[in-house]
Amino acid sequence: MKMPHNAFKQQLLAGQPQTGIWLGLASAYSAEIAATAGFDWLLLDAEHAPNDVSSLLA
């Protein structure tokens, strides 16, 4: 079975900088915009922001 290629991990191992965004807005619209903005990674903050499981799943 062929393992999937993890481009993010490979770039980190190669020492290439990654650009990302820490999203604390409790909005599915802002998450959708951030997800399609071309960042290498996206973190949805569910501890320090007004997010809960239902807003994260939306």
C-alpha positions in Angstrom: 0.0 0.0 0.0 1.4 3.4 -1.0 1.6 5.9 1.8 0.1 9.4 1.1 2.6 12.2 0.5 2.5 14.8 3.2 3.9 17.9 1.4 3.6 20.1 4.5 5.7 17.7 6.6 8.3 17.3 3.8 8.7 21.1 3.5 9.2 21.4 7.2 11.9 18.7 7.2 13.6 20.5 4.3 13.7 23.7 6.4 11.3 25.6 4.2 9.2 28.2 6.1 5.5 27.6 6.2 2.9 30.4 6.4 -0.3 29.9 8.4 -3.1 31.5 10.2 -4.4 31.2 13.7 -8.2 31.6 13.5 -10.1 32.6 16.6 -13.3 33.8 14.9 -16.4 31.8 15.6 -17.6 31.9 12.0 -17.8 29.2 9.3 -17.5 32.0 6.7 -14.2 33.2 8.1 -12.9 29.6 8.2 -13.9 29.0 4.6 -12.2 32.2 3.5 -9.0 31.4 5.4 -9.0 27.8 4.1 -9.0 29.0 0.5 -6.6 31.9 1.0 -3.5 29.8 0.2 -2.0 29.3 3.6 0.2 26.2 4.3 -1.6 25.6 7.6 -4.7 26.7 9.4 -5.4 26.4 13.2 -8.9 26.7 14.5 -8.7 27.9 18.1 -11.3 26.2 20.3 -9.7 27.0 23.6 -9.0 30.7 23.6 -11.9 31.8 21.3 -15.7 31.6 21.4 -15.7 28.3 19.4 -17.4 25.1 20.4 -17.7 21.7 18.7 -20.8 22.7 16.7 -19.1 25.8 15.3 -15.9 23.9 14.5 -17.9 21.3 12.6 -19.8 23.8 10.6 
